[in-house]
Amino acid sequence: MPVFFYRRALTPRDGSVSFVVYAVIPTEGKPDPVPVMAGFPAGWRPTDFPGQCVAVLGADAAYFLTSVPRSQFRHYTRQTEAEALALYPQLLD
C-alpha cells in the first residue's frame, strides 16, 4: 500500500518559514481524522486537537504520531518520498 506525503508551511510572526511533513499512514476505510506520522521543525509541536500545532519555545525538531482532518490535506503541498525524507530523514522509521 502506498504512503502519501504532504508538506505544510508554518509561518510565525517573525516571517520565517518552517515545514511540517506528514506521512499518511495506510489504514482501512476512510478514517477522519487521518492518522499520520509527522516531522515537526524545531519550535513546533502537535496539539491534542487533530491538525493543530503550537509554537513551543526551545523545542527540538521531532517526529510524532498524530492525526489530521481529511479536509485539511487540500491546503497542503503534495510531496514525493524523496522530498519528504530530505526534510525529515527518519519519517518512516
C-alpha positions, 0 to 999 in steps of 0.5 A, a space after each residue: 500500500 502506498 504512503 502519501 506525503 504532504 508538506 505544510 508551511 508554518 509561518 510565525 510572526 517573525 516571517 520565517 518559514 518552517 515545514 511540517 511533513 506528514 506521512 499518511 499512514 495506510 489504514 482501512 476505510 476512510 478514517 477522519 481524522 487521518 492518522 499520520 506520522 509527522 516531522 515537526 521543525 524545531 519550535 513546533 509541536 502537535 496539539 491534542 486537537 487533530 491538525 493543530 500545532 503550537 509554537 513551543 519555545 526551545 523545542 527540538 525538531 521531532 517526529 510524532 504520531 498524530 492525526 489530521 482532518 481529511 479536509 485539511 490535506 487540500 491546503 497542503 503541498 503534495 510531496 514525493 518520498 524523496 522530498 519528504 525524507 530530505 526534510 525529515 530523514 527518519 519519517 518512516 522509521 
